[in-house]
Amino acid sequence: MPTLPQFLSQAFNGIALGSLLALIASGLSIILGTLGVLNFAHGAMFMLGAYAGFVVLSHFDSFALALALGALMLLLVGFATERGLIRFYYRRPPEDQILVTFGLGIMMVEAVRYIFGPLSQRVPLPSWGQGIVDFGFFLYPLYRVEVIGFVAVLLLGFYILLYRTRIGLVVRAGIEDPLMVELLGTHVRRMFLVVFCMGSMAAGIAGVVYAPLAAVIPNMGESFLVQCFVVVVIGGLGSFPGAVVGGIIVGEILSVTTLFDPAYAQAAIYAVMTLVLIVRPRGLFGTMGRL
Amino acid sequence: MSRTPSDRNSKSAIGKTAVSRRTLMQAGLGVTAAGLLLRETALPAFAANYPALGTFPAGTSGSSIFIGGVMPLTGPYSSSGKDMQLGFELAVDHLNNGSRVTDAIPTLKKGKGVLGQKIQSQVADSETKPDVAIQAATRFIHDNNAIMLTGGISSAVSIAMQKLGQREHVIYMVGNSGSNDTTGKDCQRYGFRAQPSAYMAAKALAPVLAKELGKNLKAAYLVPDYTYGHSVYDSMKEFTEQVGWKTVGEQLAPLGTTDFSSYLLNIANSGADVFLNVAFGADAVTSTKQAQQFGILSKMKYVVPNISQFQAKELGADIMGGTYGTQAWWWTEEDKFPLAKFFVEDFEKKNSYKPRWGASEIYIQMLVWADAVERAGTFYPVEVIKALESGHKVNSIYGEVYYRAGDHQMVRPVPVVVGKKPNEMKGPEDFYRIVDLVPGEQVLPPLGQTGCKMPDIGA
């Protein structure tokens, strides 16, 4: 039986893990909700953000610059992808959309592998992120604590964008009923572009933030992509609050399960996802009939 | 019974045109005796004497032979896979065109391929997944008539490919595989493994750990949840507990995990003195990086029972300095074995870095296989397997090596290494010091303990 300190440390870790998942998943969720497109290249975009961070940090010492350039690069990638590829697939059946984004993801991974090689790249921790915080009964890396704070700020910004600005209103209306929005005279296609870029940027920023924590290799985004789909299903397709809450839930499950049987931690999230699909198929915050 | 005209006709027809039974039997005996005699004294070039088996003789009747390599070019083990591919290509080049290494092996001095036939080769991506590897290997067998298969880094892949080789009667020289099961409960007649098993590595490493780190320490493990991980954990547990160590934690993580924070947090809270990391490839790099961030590396000793090929390069000597572990081979062995020196030089000239044990393991197996084929005088799998099982010693880049017939484990030295700190390094790739080069005979598991029951050769 795990002790209280062990439990609390894993609970905290769950929030750290979950907040990152929430950021990536919210991008995926709004793309899915607005465009109706399942973006299988989302994990690759996360990876591109990490590599962008690596390239910037190997020449400059500024983490802020890495974030800015990473976000900018993913903005451009999102723009190019939507204009050049995705917009031809809005009227196509979902299988075609899945195939094209899946293929795009593979191309991105292989392009990065071709340029950088298969060895993992090292991204150093920023100087203000080194060290360990002593919570009394457990130690935790300082950088991960800072990541929780940073992601919280980003998610807050996302929230303000979606719920307190005009463009956010249009995006949310587009999630509810794109046809109606178009009939009311709003240029829906331009909104789709904005949403896709926002989603890509969210994934890219998450990538830059995560790069010092893991091995930066071409297929680092794969496991995140799968976990994000679980988050989106649990939270509700197309729901931003659902992505946040779902992310925290998945993060907590992954962490706390390891106290009991580490081998089942990864399997446990699928068990919970199945439970949600049986009990409440639309997800915790999803709306009936949407997608 | 009355005879009809047709009866009479057929009976007389039989009597006139048919050969009598006695003559038939005499002729048959004569042919069989001649055949047996011929087979016993068969000249090596007579492939027609051996029955068809697997891809023989379909794969050898042309001007060249085909060898298929299935390696992880993507997936968590991709860095090692690239190294293995380059070693494979160098071996093919040396066998086809001669080299200083093959010149030193009597059967391979000709340098014109194997049994006069040049080797054509191809490498397919296993993606570090057994099912993908099997598909690629099956294509090599059916489309290219591959006479031999090699490659594989994940033990799950290697064990699956061994089973395929046994089923299809095609010899499989295991690329890398550390699991005990490969020459244990999953041993196959058509598979041969060169890398030291987890048992051998643990038996070689434990005394060094006892001497350098101490006895009666508490140990926590991070283990990838598949055959290789379990093997290394079981063997390390067995041998470290013999020197008084106590195992206080085993954290199982799936192969390909990117975030080990939950597992590492449990290890940090376990009160252990030593952290043993069994993760491999990209997982080893990620988990070590994260372990450092959680402060584990500063408060516990760090041991990696089987060090990945590029672990020190990817993590840096500041992290890996002072870490004890084993590797199947490290390039500084060239100081002891002259053939290794030639291998390192030729490899470095072609690829601009010092080869790692992904390359060396596949290289040595290619040469040992070619030597066995030359000694057997044929590609017929049964004869090649017998030649490999004969215990004949080949002088190679690892010194003298041979395969043990009972489980097809190569008997070869096991290097125990320690990472060098940055100020100890004499060159950009001088990452490890070889603490001990343990002779293979000293650390082999007793045959009865391996659990290996060699299947039939199926001829």
Chai-1 contact restraints between the chains, C-beta under 6 A:
chainA,res_idxA,chainB,res_idxB,connection_type,confidence,min_distance_angstrom,max_distance_angstrom,comment,restraint_id
A,Q6,B,N269,contact,1.0,0.0,6.0,A-B,restraint_1
A,S9,B,L265,contact,1.0,0.0,6.0,A-B,restraint_2
A,N13,B,S261,contact,1.0,0.0,6.0,A-B,restraint_3
A,N13,B,S262,contact,1.0,0.0,6.0,A-B,restraint_4
A,N13,B,L265,contact,1.0,0.0,6.0,A-B,restraint_5
A,P118,B,S78,contact,1.0,0.0,6.0,A-B,restraint_6
A,P118,B,S79,contact,1.0,0.0,6.0,A-B,restraint_7
A,P118,B,K82,contact,1.0,0.0,6.0,A-B,restraint_8
A,L119,B,S79,contact,1.0,0.0,6.0,A-B,restraint_9
A,L119,B,F310,contact,1.0,0.0,6.0,A-B,restraint_10
A,L119,B,E314,contact,1.0,0.0,6.0,A-B,restraint_11
A,S120,B,A282,contact,1.0,0.0,6.0,A-B,restraint_12
A,S120,B,V285,contact,1.0,0.0,6.0,A-B,restraint_13
A,S120,B,E314,contact,1.0,0.0,6.0,A-B,restraint_14
A,I132,B,G295,contact,1.0,0.0,6.0,A-B,restraint_15
A,L139,B,G295,contact,1.0,0.0,6.0,A-B,restraint_16
A,P141,B,Q293,contact,1.0,0.0,6.0,A-B,restraint_17
A,P141,B,F294,contact,1.0,0.0,6.0,A-B,restraint_18
A,A214,B,T258,contact,1.0,0.0,6.0,A-B,restraint_19
A,A214,B,T286,contact,1.0,0.0,6.0,A-B,restraint_20
A,A215,B,A282,contact,1.0,0.0,6.0,A-B,restraint_21
A,A215,B,V285,contact,1.0,0.0,6.0,A-B,restraint_22
A,A215,B,T286,contact,1.0,0.0,6.0,A-B,restraint_23
A,I217,B,A282,contact,1.0,0.0,6.0,A-B,restraint_24
A,M220,B,T258,contact,1.0,0.0,6.0,A-B,restraint_25
A,S223,B,T258,contact,1.0,0.0,6.0,A-B,restraint_26
A,S255,B,S262,contact,1.0,0.0,6.0,A-B,restraint_27
A,T258,B,S262,contact,1.0,0.0,6.0,A-B,restraint_28
A,T258,B,Y263,contact,1.0,0.0,6.0,A-B,restraint_29
A,T258,B,N266,contact,1.0,0.0,6.0,A-B,restraint_30
A,P262,B,Q251,contact,1.0,0.0,6.0,A-B,restraint_31
A,P262,B,L252,contact,1.0,0.0,6.0,A-B,restraint_32
A,P262,B,Y263,contact,1.0,0.0,6.0,A-B,restraint_33
A,A263,B,D225,contact,1.0,0.0,6.0,A-B,restraint_34
A,A263,B,L252,contact,1.0,0.0,6.0,A-B,restraint_35
A,Q266,B,P254,contact,1.0,0.0,6.0,A-B,restraint_36
